[in-house]
């Protein structure tokens, strides 16, 4: 019972944040640079940004508050997805 109460309190303490990839799709084709993660967070409303480089191993964990940027070997952003 105490665990349920603690989890309920934790869920209420953190406001729900959901990523919206649409506005961040403006970054596709842009060159990846230092300020891109901050800009992507601002555009999408995501709490976190993950950058995936060619050949990088990633998890399949779904997080509705995370924006994923795929970057090619020429440092160009090729895809923007939430999760």
Secondary structure, DSSP 8 states (H G I E B T S, - for coil): -HHHHHHHHHHHHS------HHHHGGGTTSB--TTHHHHHHHHH--SEEEEE-TT--------TTEEEEEE-TTSBEEEEEE-
